[in-house]
Amino acid sequence: MLKCIEGLYKNRLLFITTHPEGEILGSGDAKLEGLTLQIEGVGLAPKHAQLRYDGFKSFNVKDFGSEGGTWMNIPKEGV
């Protein structure tokens, strides 16, 4: 689960699947771009990034060449 900390979706939770393919997120047409998580109105590229759970305790993030990149703010354990 990811929590948005800024912007239009501030304080909302995004549920990320633990399926090996993960989630492909962006602002484009879900079918055309192969998105599993469509997020509009926050400046994402049509096909922005992929988030995959590694099966242990962390996620892998892959940016699909978006102009602004993909930013994550991950708190230290125990916070």
N, CA, C, O and CB atoms as a CASP TS submission, in Angstrom:
PFRMAT TS
TARGET T0000
AUTHOR 0000-0000-0000
METHOD Language model
MODEL 1
PARENT N/A
ATOM      1  N   MET     1       0.836  -1.148   0.000  1.00  0.00           N
ATOM      2  CA  MET     1       0.000   0.000   0.000  1.00  0.00           C
ATOM      3  C   MET     1       0.899   1.235   0.000  1.00  0.00           C
ATOM      4  O   MET     1       1.892   1.290   0.726  1.00  0.00           O
ATOM      5  CB  MET     1      -0.961  -0.016   1.203  1.00  0.00           C
ATOM      6  N   LEU     2       0.546   2.214  -0.813  1.00  0.00           N
ATOM      7  CA  LEU     2       1.284   3.469  -0.855  1.00  0.00           C
ATOM      8  C   LEU     2       0.368   4.600  -0.426  1.00  0.00           C
ATOM      9  O   LEU     2      -0.817   4.608  -0.762  1.00  0.00           O
ATOM     10  CB  LEU     2       1.855   3.733  -2.268  1.00  0.00           C
ATOM     11  N   LYS     3       0.910   5.550   0.313  1.00  0.00           N
ATOM     12  CA  LYS     3       0.138   6.708   0.738  1.00  0.00           C
ATOM     13  C   LYS     3       0.657   7.936  -0.003  1.00  0.00           C
ATOM     14  O   LYS     3       1.854   8.222   0.013  1.00  0.00           O
ATOM     15  CB  LYS     3       0.222   6.907   2.282  1.00  0.00           C
ATOM     16  N   CYS     4      -0.239   8.646  -0.639  1.00  0.00           N
ATOM     17  CA  CYS     4       0.119   9.892  -1.320  1.00  0.00           C
ATOM     18  C   CYS     4       0.311  10.969  -0.262  1.00  0.00           C
ATOM     19  O   CYS     4      -0.536  11.132   0.617  1.00  0.00           O
ATOM     20  CB  CYS     4      -0.977  10.314  -2.364  1.00  0.00           C
ATOM     21  N   ILE     5       1.413  11.703  -0.338  1.00  0.00           N
ATOM     22  CA  ILE     5       1.700  12.698   0.691  1.00  0.00           C
ATOM     23  C   ILE     5       1.573  14.130   0.196  1.00  0.00           C
ATOM     24  O   ILE     5       1.653  15.067   0.991  1.00  0.00           O
ATOM     25  CB  ILE     5       3.078  12.483   1.229  1.00  0.00           C
ATOM     26  N   GLU     6       1.376  14.313  -1.105  1.00  0.00           N
ATOM     27  CA  GLU     6       1.225  15.654  -1.660  1.00  0.00           C
ATOM     28  C   GLU     6       0.248  15.621  -2.814  1.00  0.00           C
ATOM     29  O   GLU     6      -0.086  14.559  -3.340  1.00  0.00           O
ATOM     30  CB  GLU     6       2.580  16.220  -2.118  1.00  0.00           C
ATOM     31  N   GLY     7      -0.205  16.801  -3.200  1.00  0.00           N
ATOM     32  CA  GLY     7      -1.000  16.945  -4.408  1.00  0.00           C
ATOM     33  C   GLY     7      -2.456  16.551  -4.278  1.00  0.00           C
ATOM     34  O   GLY     7      -2.992  16.417  -3.178  1.00  0.00           O
ATOM     35  N   LEU     8      -3.082  16.369  -5.431  1.00  0.00           N
ATOM     36  CA  LEU     8      -4.499  16.085  -5.543  1.00  0.00           C
ATOM     37  C   LEU     8      -4.939  14.869  -4.721  1.00  0.00           C
ATOM     38  O   LEU     8      -6.048  14.857  -4.187  1.00  0.00           O
ATOM     39  CB  LEU     8      -4.851  15.873  -6.982  1.00  0.00           C
ATOM     40  N   TYR     9      -4.099  13.866  -4.617  1.00  0.00           N
ATOM     41  CA  TYR     9      -4.443  12.626  -3.913  1.00  0.00           C
ATOM     42  C   TYR     9      -3.852  12.565  -2.504  1.00  0.00           C
ATOM     43  O   TYR     9      -3.742  11.478  -1.937  1.00  0.00           O
ATOM     44  CB  TYR     9      -3.965  11.430  -4.714  1.00  0.00           C
ATOM     45  N   LYS    10      -3.473  13.699  -1.931  1.00  0.00           N
ATOM     46  CA  LYS    10      -2.853  13.746  -0.610  1.00  0.00           C
ATOM     47  C   LYS    10      -3.695  12.961   0.413  1.00  0.00           C
ATOM     48  O   LYS    10      -4.917  13.093   0.480  1.00  0.00           O
ATOM     49  CB  LYS    10      -2.679  15.214  -0.151  1.00  0.00           C
ATOM     50  N   ASN    11      -2.999  12.151   1.192  1.00  0.00           N
ATOM     51  CA  ASN    11      -3.570  11.312   2.260  1.00  0.00           C
ATOM     52  C   ASN    11      -4.443  10.170   1.757  1.00  0.00           C
ATOM     53  O   ASN    11      -5.120   9.520   2.554  1.00  0.00           O
ATOM     54  CB  ASN    11      -4.379  12.164   3.184  1.00  0.00           C
ATOM     55  N   ARG    12      -4.442   9.916   0.470  1.00  0.00           N
ATOM     56  CA  ARG    12      -5.181   8.760  -0.052  1.00  0.00           C
ATOM     57  C   ARG    12      -4.225   7.591  -0.191  1.00  0.00           C
ATOM     58  O   ARG    12      -3.023   7.769  -0.385  1.00  0.00           O
ATOM     59  CB  ARG    12      -5.855   9.086  -1.421  1.00  0.00           C
ATOM     60  N   LEU    13      -4.779   6.392  -0.088  1.00  0.00           N
ATOM     61  CA  LEU    13      -3.980   5.173  -0.182  1.00  0.00           C
ATOM     62  C   LEU    13      -4.163   4.522  -1.540  1.00  0.00           C
ATOM     63  O   LEU    13      -5.272   4.478  -2.073  1.00  0.00           O
ATOM     64  CB  LEU    13      -4.356   4.191   0.932  1.00  0.00           C
ATOM     65  N   LEU    14      -3.075   4.019  -2.094  1.00  0.00           N
ATOM     66  CA  LEU    14      -3.104   3.260  -3.338  1.00  0.00           C
ATOM     67  C   LEU    14      -2.718   1.829  -2.999  1.00  0.00           C
ATOM     68  O   LEU    14      -1.650   1.584  -2.439  1.00  0.00           O
ATOM     69  CB  LEU    14      -2.142   3.877  -4.423  1.00  0.00           C
ATOM     70  N   PHE    15      -3.573   0.903  -3.333  1.00  0.00           N
ATOM     71  CA  PHE    15      -3.291  -0.505  -3.063  1.00  0.00           C
ATOM     72  C   PHE    15      -2.531  -1.098  -4.241  1.00  0.00           C
ATOM     73  O   PHE    15      -3.016  -1.088  -5.372  1.00  0.00           O
ATOM     74  CB  PHE    15      -4.600  -1.297  -2.798  1.00  0.00           C
ATOM     75  N   ILE    16      -1.354  -1.609  -3.971  1.00  0.00           N
ATOM     76  CA  ILE    16      -0.478  -2.164  -5.004  1.00  0.00           C
ATOM     77  C   ILE    16      -0.519  -3.687  -4.905  1.00  0.00           C
ATOM     78  O   ILE    16      -0.300  -4.255  -3.835  1.00  0.00           O
ATOM     79  CB  ILE    16       0.990  -1.630  -4.854  1.00  0.00           C
ATOM     80  N   THR    17      -0.798  -4.326  -6.010  1.00  0.00           N
ATOM     81  CA  THR    17      -0.888  -5.783  -6.041  1.00  0.00           C
ATOM     82  C   THR    17       0.467  -6.435  -5.764  1.00  0.00           C
ATOM     83  O   THR    17       1.515  -5.843  -6.020  1.00  0.00           O
ATOM     84  CB  THR    17      -1.425  -6.248  -7.394  1.00  0.00           C
ATOM     85  N   THR    18       0.433  -7.641  -5.246  1.00  0.00           N
ATOM     86  CA  THR    18       1.665  -8.410  -5.055  1.00  0.00           C
ATOM     87  C   THR    18       1.884  -9.387  -6.204  1.00  0.00           C
ATOM     88  O   THR    18       2.781 -10.228  -6.144  1.00  0.00           O
ATOM     89  CB  THR    18       1.621  -9.167  -3.721  1.00  0.00           C
ATOM     90  N   HIS    19       1.067  -9.278  -7.249  1.00  0.00           N
ATOM     91  CA  HIS    19       1.242 -10.104  -8.451  1.00  0.00           C
ATOM     92  C   HIS    19       2.628  -9.822  -9.035  1.00  0.00           C
ATOM     93  O   HIS    19       3.079  -8.678  -8.986  1.00  0.00           O
ATOM     94  CB  HIS    19       0.113  -9.814  -9.512  1.00  0.00           C
ATOM     95  N   PRO    20       3.314 -10.818  -9.582  1.00  0.00           N
ATOM     96  CA  PRO    20       4.665 -10.624 -10.122  1.00  0.00           C
ATOM     97  C   PRO    20       4.792  -9.498 -11.156  1.00  0.00           C
ATOM     98  O   PRO    20       5.856  -8.888 -11.271  1.00  0.00           O
ATOM     99  CB  PRO    20       5.126 -11.896 -10.743  1.00  0.00           C
ATOM    100  N   GLU    21       3.736  -9.219 -11.897  1.00  0.00           N
ATOM    101  CA  GLU    21       3.800  -8.141 -12.894  1.00  0.00           C
ATOM    102  C   GLU    21       3.668  -6.761 -12.253  1.00  0.00           C
ATOM    103  O   GLU    21       4.021  -5.757 -12.871  1.00  0.00           O
ATOM    104  CB  GLU    21       2.704  -8.329 -13.940  1.00  0.00           C
ATOM    105  N   GLY    22       3.162  -6.702 -11.018  1.00  0.00           N
ATOM    106  CA  GLY    22       3.011  -5.438 -10.319  1.00  0.00           C
ATOM    107  C   GLY    22       1.943  -4.556 -10.934  1.00  0.00           C
ATOM    108  O   GLY    22       1.003  -5.038 -11.566  1.00  0.00           O
ATOM    109  N   GLU    23       2.102  -3.259 -10.740  1.00  0.00           N
ATOM    110  CA  GLU    23       1.172  -2.265 -11.270  1.00  0.00           C
ATOM    111  C   GLU    23       1.904  -1.394 -12.282  1.00  0.00           C
ATOM    112  O   GLU    23       3.053  -1.006 -12.068  1.00  0.00           O
ATOM    113  CB  GLU    23       0.565  -1.397 -10.128  1.00  0.00           C
ATOM    114  N   ILE    24       1.234  -1.094 -13.374  1.00  0.00           N
ATOM    115  CA  ILE    24       1.750  -0.132 -14.340  1.00  0.00           C
ATOM    116  C   ILE    24       0.840   1.076 -14.241  1.00  0.00           C
ATOM    117  O   ILE    24      -0.359   0.988 -14.507  1.00  0.00           O
ATOM    118  CB  ILE    24       1.799  -0.721 -15.814  1.00  0.00           C
ATOM    119  N   LEU    25       1.417   2.206 -13.857  1.00  0.00           N
ATOM    120  CA  LEU    25       0.596   3.381 -13.623  1.00  0.00           C
ATOM    121  C   LEU    25       0.924   4.509 -14.584  1.00  0.00           C
ATOM    122  O   LEU    25       2.041   4.628 -15.088  1.00  0.00           O
ATOM    123  CB  LEU    25       0.764   3.854 -12.206  1.00  0.00           C
ATOM    124  N   GLY    26      -0.079   5.326 -14.819  1.00  0.00           N
ATOM    125  CA  GLY    26       0.068   6.474 -15.695  1.00  0.00           C
ATOM    126  C   GLY    26      -1.260   7.189 -15.850  1.00  0.00           C
ATOM    127  O   GLY    26      -2.251   6.836 -15.211  1.00  0.00           O
ATOM    128  N   SER    27      -1.267   8.203 -16.709  1.00  0.00           N
ATOM    129  CA  SER    27      -2.465   9.016 -16.899  1.00  0.00           C
ATOM    130  C   SER    27      -3.146   8.763 -18.240  1.00  0.00           C
ATOM    131  O   SER    27      -4.177   9.367 -18.535  1.00  0.00           O
ATOM    132  CB  SER    27      -2.115  10.475 -16.780  1.00  0.00           C
ATOM    133  N   GLY    28      -2.583   7.886 -19.043  1.00  0.00           N
ATOM    134  CA  GLY    28      -3.124   7.641 -20.377  1.00  0.00           C
ATOM    135  C   GLY    28      -4.299   6.686 -20.393  1.00  0.00           C
ATOM    136  O   GLY    28      -4.848   6.322 -19.353  1.00  0.00           O
ATOM    137  N   ASP    29      -4.668   6.292 -21.595  1.00  0.00           N
ATOM    138  CA  ASP    29      -5.746   5.331 -21.793  1.00  0.00           C
ATOM    139  C   ASP    29      -5.284   3.979 -21.239  1.00  0.00           C
ATOM    140  O   ASP    29      -4.279   3.430 -21.691  1.00  0.00           O
ATOM    141  CB  ASP    29      -6.143   5.220 -23.313  1.00  0.00           C
ATOM    142  N   ALA    30      -6.018   3.450 -20.262  1.00  0.00           N
ATOM    143  CA  ALA    30      -5.604   2.228 -19.579  1.00  0.00           C
ATOM    144  C   ALA    30      -5.393   1.063 -20.533  1.00  0.00           C
ATOM    145  O   ALA    30      -4.406   0.336 -20.418  1.00  0.00           O
ATOM    146  CB  ALA    30      -6.626   1.851 -18.544  1.00  0.00           C
ATOM    147  N   LYS    31      -6.303   0.880 -21.465  1.00  0.00           N
ATOM    148  CA  LYS    31      -6.206  -0.247 -22.395  1.00  0.00           C
ATOM    149  C   LYS    31      -5.052  -0.052 -23.383  1.00  0.00           C
ATOM    150  O   LYS    31      -4.277  -0.975 -23.633  1.00  0.00           O
ATOM    151  CB  LYS    31      -7.529  -0.423 -23.157  1.00  0.00           C
ATOM    152  N   LEU    32      -4.948   1.146 -23.935  1.00  0.00           N
ATOM    153  CA  LEU    32      -3.913   1.448 -24.921  1.00  0.00           C
ATOM    154  C   LEU    32      -2.502   1.363 -24.322  1.00  0.00           C
ATOM    155  O   LEU    32      -1.580   0.852 -24.958  1.00  0.00           O
ATOM    156  CB  LEU    32      -4.145   2.838 -25.504  1.00  0.00           C
ATOM    157  N   GLU    33      -2.348   1.860 -23.111  1.00  0.00           N
ATOM    158  CA  GLU    33      -1.029   1.906 -22.463  1.00  0.00           C
ATOM    159  C   GLU    33      -0.727   0.670 -21.618  1.00  0.00           C
ATOM    160  O   GLU    33       0.400   0.506 -21.150  1.00  0.00           O
ATOM    161  CB  GLU    33      -0.932   3.137 -21.593  1.00  0.00           C
ATOM    162  N   GLY    34      -1.716  -0.200 -21.417  1.00  0.00           N
ATOM    163  CA  GLY    34      -1.519  -1.383 -20.582  1.00  0.00           C
ATOM    164  C   GLY    34      -1.461  -1.052 -19.102  1.00  0.00           C
ATOM    165  O   GLY    34      -0.782  -1.739 -18.338  1.00  0.00           O
ATOM    166  N   LEU    35      -2.169  -0.006 -18.688  1.00  0.00           N
ATOM    167  CA  LEU    35      -2.155   0.429 -17.296  1.00  0.00           C
ATOM    168  C   LEU    35      -3.028  -0.466 -16.427  1.00  0.00           C
ATOM    169  O   LEU    35      -4.086  -0.929 -16.852  1.00  0.00           O
ATOM    170  CB  LEU    35      -2.622   1.877 -17.188  1.00  0.00           C
ATOM    171  N   THR    36      -2.570  -0.696 -15.219  1.00  0.00           N
ATOM    172  CA  THR    36      -3.400  -1.367 -14.232  1.00  0.00           C
ATOM    173  C   THR    36      -3.834  -0.379 -13.151  1.00  0.00           C
ATOM    174  O   THR    36      -4.704  -0.687 -12.337  1.00  0.00           O
ATOM    175  CB  THR    36      -2.647  -2.556 -13.609  1.00  0.00           C
ATOM    176  N   LEU    37      -3.224   0.809 -13.147  1.00  0.00           N
ATOM    177  CA  LEU    37      -3.561   1.863 -12.194  1.00  0.00           C
ATOM    178  C   LEU    37      -3.520   3.200 -12.924  1.00  0.00           C
ATOM    179  O   LEU    37      -2.443   3.740 -13.177  1.00  0.00           O
ATOM    180  CB  LEU    37      -2.584   1.860 -10.970  1.00  0.00           C
ATOM    181  N   GLN    38      -4.687   3.731 -13.260  1.00  0.00           N
ATOM    182  CA  GLN    38      -4.790   4.996 -13.989  1.00  0.00           C
ATOM    183  C   GLN    38      -4.996   6.129 -12.993  1.00  0.00           C
ATOM    184  O   GLN    38      -5.933   6.106 -12.195  1.00  0.00           O
ATOM    185  CB  GLN    38      -5.953   4.955 -15.025  1.00  0.00           C
ATOM    186  N   ILE    39      -4.104   7.128 -13.047  1.00  0.00           N
ATOM    187  CA  ILE    39      -4.165   8.264 -12.132  1.00  0.00           C
ATOM    188  C   ILE    39      -4.158   9.529 -12.978  1.00  0.00           C
ATOM    189  O   ILE    39      -3.168   9.831 -13.646  1.00  0.00           O
ATOM    190  CB  ILE    39      -2.967   8.253 -11.105  1.00  0.00           C
ATOM    191  N   GLU    40      -5.253  10.261 -12.950  1.00  0.00           N
ATOM    192  CA  GLU    40      -5.393  11.460 -13.773  1.00  0.00           C
ATOM    193  C   GLU    40      -5.213  12.721 -12.940  1.00  0.00           C
ATOM    194  O   GLU    40      -5.418  12.707 -11.726  1.00  0.00           O
ATOM    195  CB  GLU    40      -6.756  11.478 -14.464  1.00  0.00           C
ATOM    196  N   GLY    41      -4.832  13.803 -13.596  1.00  0.00           N
ATOM    197  CA  GLY    41      -4.802  15.115 -12.974  1.00  0.00           C
ATOM    198  C   GLY    41      -3.616  15.425 -12.088  1.00  0.00           C
ATOM    199  O   GLY    41      -3.655  16.404 -11.343  1.00  0.00           O
ATOM    200  N   VAL    42      -2.566  14.631 -12.141  1.00  0.00           N
ATOM    201  CA  VAL    42      -1.402  14.898 -11.282  1.00  0.00           C
ATOM    202  C   VAL    42      -0.094  14.995 -12.074  1.00  0.00           C
ATOM    203  O   VAL    42       0.989  14.971 -11.488  1.00  0.00           O
ATOM    204  CB  VAL    42      -1.276  13.805 -10.229  1.00  0.00           C
ATOM    205  N   GLY    43      -0.189  15.104 -13.382  1.00  0.00           N
ATOM    206  CA  GLY    43       0.997  15.310 -14.202  1.00  0.00           C
ATOM    207  C   GLY    43       1.809  14.074 -14.533  1.00  0.00           C
ATOM    208  O   GLY    43       2.988  14.185 -14.872  1.00  0.00           O
ATOM    209  N   LEU    44       1.213  12.910 -14.443  1.00  0.00           N
ATOM    210  CA  LEU    44       1.936  11.696 -14.822  1.00  0.00           C
ATOM    211  C   LEU    44       1.974  11.557 -16.337  1.00  0.00           C
ATOM    212  O   LEU    44       1.100  12.062 -17.041  1.00  0.00           O
ATOM    213  CB  LEU    44       1.285  10.451 -14.186  1.00  0.00           C
ATOM    214  N   ALA    45       2.993  10.868 -16.827  1.00  0.00           N
ATOM    215  CA  ALA    45       3.077  10.544 -18.246  1.00  0.00           C
ATOM    216  C   ALA    45       1.986   9.520 -18.574  1.00  0.00           C
ATOM    217  O   ALA    45       1.489   8.844 -17.674  1.00  0.00           O
ATOM    218  CB  ALA    45       4.501   9.996 -18.618  1.00  0.00           C
ATOM    219  N   PRO    46       1.606   9.396 -19.854  1.00  0.00           N
ATOM    220  CA  PRO    46       0.588   8.409 -20.227  1.00  0.00           C
ATOM    221  C   PRO    46       0.901   7.000 -19.703  1.00  0.00           C
ATOM    222  O   PRO    46       0.012   6.311 -19.202  1.00  0.00           O
ATOM    223  CB  PRO    46       0.447   8.367 -21.739  1.00  0.00           C
ATOM    224  N   LYS    47       2.160   6.576 -19.820  1.00  0.00           N
ATOM    225  CA  LYS    47       2.631   5.321 -19.216  1.00  0.00           C
ATOM    226  C   LYS    47       3.850   5.719 -18.402  1.00  0.00           C
ATOM    227  O   LYS    47       4.935   5.901 -18.954  1.00  0.00           O
ATOM    228  CB  LYS    47       2.976   4.188 -20.314  1.00  0.00           C
ATOM    229  N   HIS    48       3.679   5.854 -17.106  1.00  0.00           N
ATOM    230  CA  HIS    48       4.677   6.516 -16.272  1.00  0.00           C
ATOM    231  C   HIS    48       5.683   5.568 -15.606  1.00  0.00           C
ATOM    232  O   HIS    48       6.892   5.722 -15.779  1.00  0.00           O
ATOM    233  CB  HIS    48       3.981   7.303 -15.217  1.00  0.00           C
ATOM    234  N   ALA    49       5.180   4.590 -14.847  1.00  0.00           N
ATOM    235  CA  ALA    49       6.092   3.744 -14.069  1.00  0.00           C
ATOM    236  C   ALA    49       5.455   2.400 -13.739  1.00  0.00           C
ATOM    237  O   ALA    49       4.246   2.209 -13.867  1.00  0.00           O
ATOM    238  CB  ALA    49       6.508   4.455 -12.777  1.00  0.00           C
ATOM    239  N   GLN    50       6.308   1.482 -13.312  1.00  0.00           N
ATOM    240  CA  GLN    50       5.858   0.164 -12.863  1.00  0.00           C
ATOM    241  C   GLN    50       6.337  -0.023 -11.425  1.00  0.00           C
ATOM    242  O   GLN    50       7.491   0.259 -11.099  1.00  0.00           O
ATOM    243  CB  GLN    50       6.398  -0.987 -13.802  1.00  0.00           C
ATOM    244  N   LEU    51       5.433  -0.501 -10.574  1.00  0.00           N
ATOM    245  CA  LEU    51       5.767  -0.825  -9.191  1.00  0.00           C
ATOM    246  C   LEU    51       5.550  -2.318  -9.000  1.00  0.00           C
ATOM    247  O   LEU    51       4.461  -2.834  -9.255  1.00  0.00           O
ATOM    248  CB  LEU    51       4.907   0.011  -8.178  1.00  0.00           C
ATOM    249  N   ARG    52       6.596  -3.012  -8.547  1.00  0.00           N
ATOM    250  CA  ARG    52       6.476  -4.462  -8.326  1.00  0.00           C
ATOM    251  C   ARG    52       6.967  -4.799  -6.927  1.00  0.00           C
ATOM    252  O   ARG    52       8.017  -4.330  -6.487  1.00  0.00           O
ATOM    253  CB  ARG    52       7.281  -5.264  -9.394  1.00  0.00           C
ATOM    254  N   TYR    53       6.187  -5.618  -6.244  1.00  0.00           N
ATOM    255  CA  TYR    53       6.581  -6.125  -4.936  1.00  0.00           C
ATOM    256  C   TYR    53       7.593  -7.235  -5.151  1.00  0.00           C
ATOM    257  O   TYR    53       7.387  -8.108  -5.994  1.00  0.00           O
ATOM    258  CB  TYR    53       5.347  -6.633  -4.122  1.00  0.00           C
ATOM    259  N   ASP    54       8.689  -7.214  -4.395  1.00  0.00           N
ATOM    260  CA  ASP    54       9.751  -8.202  -4.619  1.00  0.00           C
ATOM    261  C   ASP    54       9.502  -9.546  -3.930  1.00  0.00           C
ATOM    262  O   ASP    54      10.317 -10.460  -4.054  1.00  0.00           O
ATOM    263  CB  ASP    54      11.061  -7.643  -4.144  1.00  0.00           C
ATOM    264  N   GLY    55       8.385  -9.675  -3.207  1.00  0.00           N
ATOM    265  CA  GLY    55       8.080 -10.941  -2.537  1.00  0.00           C
ATOM    266  C   GLY    55       8.618 -11.025  -1.128  1.00  0.00           C
ATOM    267  O   GLY    55       8.349 -11.994  -0.419  1.00  0.00           O
ATOM    268  N   PHE    56       9.373 -10.029  -0.711  1.00  0.00           N
ATOM    269  CA  PHE    56       9.932 -10.038   0.639  1.00  0.00           C
ATOM    270  C   PHE    56       9.411  -8.835   1.423  1.00  0.00           C
ATOM    271  O   PHE    56       8.387  -8.939   2.098  1.00  0.00           O
ATOM    272  CB  PHE    56      11.481 -10.027   0.594  1.00  0.00           C
ATOM    273  N   LYS    57      10.096  -7.704   1.343  1.00  0.00           N
ATOM    274  CA  LYS    57       9.681  -6.528   2.105  1.00  0.00           C
ATOM    275  C   LYS    57       9.768  -5.225   1.325  1.00  0.00           C
ATOM    276  O   LYS    57       9.605  -4.154   1.909  1.00  0.00           O
ATOM    277  CB  LYS    57      10.511  -6.414   3.335  1.00  0.00           C
ATOM    278  N   SER    58      10.016  -5.286   0.042  1.00  0.00           N
ATOM    279  CA  SER    58      10.216  -4.026  -0.672  1.00  0.00           C
ATOM    280  C   SER    58       9.595  -4.048  -2.065  1.00  0.00           C
ATOM    281  O   SER    58       9.184  -5.092  -2.572  1.00  0.00           O
ATOM    282  CB  SER    58      11.696  -3.719  -0.777  1.00  0.00           C
ATOM    283  N   PHE    59       9.542  -2.867  -2.663  1.00  0.00           N
ATOM    284  CA  PHE    59       9.022  -2.698  -4.009  1.00  0.00           C
ATOM    285  C   PHE    59      10.146  -2.274  -4.942  1.00  0.00           C
ATOM    286  O   PHE    59      11.078  -1.581  -4.533  1.00  0.00           O
ATOM    287  CB  PHE    59       7.877  -1.667  -4.029  1.00  0.00           C
ATOM    288  N   ASN    60      10.051  -2.691  -6.188  1.00  0.00           N
ATOM    289  CA  ASN    60      10.958  -2.242  -7.231  1.00  0.00           C
ATOM    290  C   ASN    60      10.199  -1.226  -8.074  1.00  0.00           C
ATOM    291  O   ASN    60       9.027  -1.431  -8.389  1.00  0.00           O
ATOM    292  CB  ASN    60      11.487  -3.443  -8.103  1.00  0.00           C
ATOM    293  N   VAL    61      10.862  -0.131  -8.439  1.00  0.00           N
ATOM    294  CA  VAL    61      10.241   0.930  -9.211  1.00  0.00           C
ATOM    295  C   VAL    61      10.989   1.076 -10.529  1.00  0.00           C
ATOM    296  O   VAL    61      12.216   1.173 -10.551  1.00  0.00           O
ATOM    297  CB  VAL    61      10.234   2.267  -8.421  1.00  0.00           C
ATOM    298  N   LYS    62      10.238   1.090 -11.628  1.00  0.00           N
ATOM    299  CA  LYS    62      10.822   1.279 -12.953  1.00  0.00           C
ATOM    300  C   LYS    62      10.099   2.444 -13.633  1.00  0.00           C
ATOM    301  O   LYS    62       8.890   2.385 -13.857  1.00  0.00           O
ATOM    302  CB  LYS    62      10.719  -0.034 -13.814  1.00  0.00           C
ATOM    303  N   ASP    63      10.833   3.485 -13.953  1.00  0.00           N
ATOM    304  CA  ASP    63      10.271   4.629 -14.668  1.00  0.00           C
ATOM    305  C   ASP    63      10.346   4.337 -16.166  1.00  0.00           C
ATOM    306  O   ASP    63      11.358   3.833 -16.654  1.00  0.00           O
ATOM    307  CB  ASP    63      11.031   5.958 -14.311  1.00  0.00           C
ATOM    308  N   PHE    64       9.282   4.653 -16.887  1.00  0.00           N
ATOM    309  CA  PHE    64       9.251   4.398 -18.335  1.00  0.00           C
ATOM    310  C   PHE    64       9.708   5.613 -19.144  1.00  0.00           C
ATOM    311  O   PHE    64       9.171   5.874 -20.221  1.00  0.00           O
ATOM    312  CB  PHE    64       7.841   3.998 -18.766  1.00  0.00           C
ATOM    313  N   GLY    65      10.686   6.351 -18.641  1.00  0.00           N
ATOM    314  CA  GLY    65      11.232   7.497 -19.369  1.00  0.00           C
ATOM    315  C   GLY    65      10.379   8.749 -19.263  1.00  0.00           C
ATOM    316  O   GLY    65      10.393   9.584 -20.167  1.00  0.00           O
ATOM    317  N   SER    66       9.640   8.889 -18.176  1.00  0.00           N
ATOM    318  CA  SER    66       8.800  10.072 -18.000  1.00  0.00           C
ATOM    319  C   SER    66       9.676  11.320 -17.886  1.00  0.00           C
ATOM    320  O   SER    66      10.826  11.249 -17.453  1.00  0.00           O
ATOM    321  CB  SER    66       7.899   9.923 -16.747  1.00  0.00           C
ATOM    322  N   GLU    67       9.126  12.438 -18.274  1.00  0.00           N
ATOM    323  CA  GLU    67       9.882  13.696 -18.268  1.00  0.00           C
ATOM    324  C   GLU    67      10.305  14.115 -16.865  1.00  0.00           C
ATOM    325  O   GLU    67      11.431  14.574 -16.670  1.00  0.00           O
ATOM    326  CB  GLU    67       9.055  14.802 -18.899  1.00  0.00           C
ATOM    327  N   GLY    68       9.419  13.963 -15.888  1.00  0.00           N
ATOM    328  CA  GLY    68       9.717  14.398 -14.527  1.00  0.00           C
ATOM    329  C   GLY    68      10.306  13.327 -13.630  1.00  0.00           C
ATOM    330  O   GLY    68      10.679  13.616 -12.493  1.00  0.00           O
ATOM    331  N   GLY    69      10.398  12.096 -14.115  1.00  0.00           N
ATOM    332  CA  GLY    69      10.917  11.007 -13.299  1.00  0.00           C
ATOM    333  C   GLY    69       9.880  10.482 -12.328  1.00  0.00           C
ATOM    334  O   GLY    69       8.739  10.944 -12.316  1.00  0.00           O
ATOM    335  N   THR    70      10.275   9.523 -11.518  1.00  0.00           N
ATOM    336  CA  THR    70       9.394   8.925 -10.519  1.00  0.00           C
ATOM    337  C   THR    70      10.036   9.118  -9.159  1.00  0.00           C
ATOM    338  O   THR    70      11.172   8.701  -8.930  1.00  0.00           O
ATOM    339  CB  THR    70       9.134   7.410 -10.811  1.00  0.00           C
ATOM    340  N   TRP    71       9.304   9.748  -8.265  1.00  0.00           N
ATOM    341  CA  TRP    71       9.815  10.074  -6.938  1.00  0.00           C
ATOM    342  C   TRP    71       9.073   9.276  -5.880  1.00  0.00           C
ATOM    343  O   TRP    71       7.851   9.137  -5.937  1.00  0.00           O
ATOM    344  CB  TRP    71       9.689  11.580  -6.660  1.00  0.00           C
ATOM    345  N   MET    72       9.812   8.757  -4.920  1.00  0.00           N
ATOM    346  CA  MET    72       9.215   8.018  -3.801  1.00  0.00           C
ATOM    347  C   MET    72       9.822   8.582  -2.523  1.00  0.00           C
ATOM    348  O   MET    72      11.021   8.856  -2.468  1.00  0.00           O
ATOM    349  CB  MET    72       9.466   6.454  -3.921  1.00  0.00           C
ATOM    350  N   ASN    73       9.008   8.753  -1.514  1.00  0.00           N
ATOM    351  CA  ASN    73       9.464   9.198  -0.187  1.00  0.00           C
ATOM    352  C   ASN    73       9.203   8.030   0.749  1.00  0.00           C
ATOM    353  O   ASN    73       8.061   7.771   1.127  1.00  0.00           O
ATOM    354  CB  ASN    73       8.717  10.534   0.304  1.00  0.00           C
ATOM    355  N   ILE    74      10.255   7.332   1.118  1.00  0.00           N
ATOM    356  CA  ILE    74      10.112   6.124   1.929  1.00  0.00           C
ATOM    357  C   ILE    74      10.620   6.413   3.347  1.00  0.00           C
ATOM    358  O   ILE    74      11.807   6.679   3.539  1.00  0.00           O
ATOM    359  CB  ILE    74      10.890   4.922   1.290  1.00  0.00           C
ATOM    360  N   PRO    75       9.716   6.359   4.343  1.00  0.00           N
ATOM    361  CA  PRO    75      10.133   6.647   5.715  1.00  0.00           C
ATOM    362  C   PRO    75      11.043   5.565   6.272  1.00  0.00           C
ATOM    363  O   PRO    75      11.008   4.415   5.835  1.00  0.00           O
ATOM    364  CB  PRO    75       8.919   6.804   6.609  1.00  0.00           C
ATOM    365  N   LYS    76      11.849   5.949   7.233  1.00  0.00           N
ATOM    366  CA  LYS    76      12.709   4.982   7.922  1.00  0.00           C
ATOM    367  C   LYS    76      11.821   4.054   8.734  1.00  0.00           C
ATOM    368  O   LYS    76      10.735   4.445   9.161  1.00  0.00           O
ATOM    369  CB  LYS    76      13.763   5.698   8.840  1.00  0.00           C
ATOM    370  N   GLU    77      12.278   2.831   8.949  1.00  0.00           N
ATOM    371  CA  GLU    77      11.516   1.873   9.743  1.00  0.00           C
ATOM    372  C   GLU    77      11.277   2.428  11.139  1.00  0.00           C
ATOM    373  O   GLU    77      12.139   3.091  11.716  1.00  0.00           O
ATOM    374  CB  GLU    77      12.247   0.520   9.819  1.00  0.00           C
ATOM    375  N   GLY    78      10.098   2.148  11.666  1.00  0.00           N
ATOM    376  CA  GLY    78       9.765   2.591  13.006  1.00  0.00           C
ATOM    377  C   GLY    78       9.172   3.975  13.067  1.00  0.00           C
ATOM    378  O   GLY    78       8.832   4.460  14.147  1.00  0.00           O
ATOM    379  N   VAL    79       9.044   4.621  11.922  1.00  0.00           N
ATOM    380  CA  VAL    79       8.478   5.979  11.917  1.00  0.00           C
ATOM    381  C   VAL    79       7.016   5.915  11.678  1.00  0.00           C
ATOM    382  O   VAL    79       6.351   6.949  11.637  1.00  0.00           O
ATOM    383  CB  VAL    79       9.138   6.861  10.864  1.00  0.00           C
TER
END
